[in-house]
Amino acid sequence: MTDHKLTDAKLAEMVGVTQPHIWRIRKRKARPSPDVAKRIEGVTGIPASELVFVDVAR
């Protein structure tokens, strides 16, 4: 999610989630729900399937 020139705060605002949640998704510390993944896809063009089915770092 770093190639789209959006800040985490702006993307969070556009998607309707918090900035820390976007940060956790970007750092692969959390997976978005399918609904949030679809909203991120709508804003960034990143396929929702790539966001939902990533390995989460522990």
Order of alpha helices (4+ residues) and beta strands (2+ residues): alpha-alpha-alpha-alpha
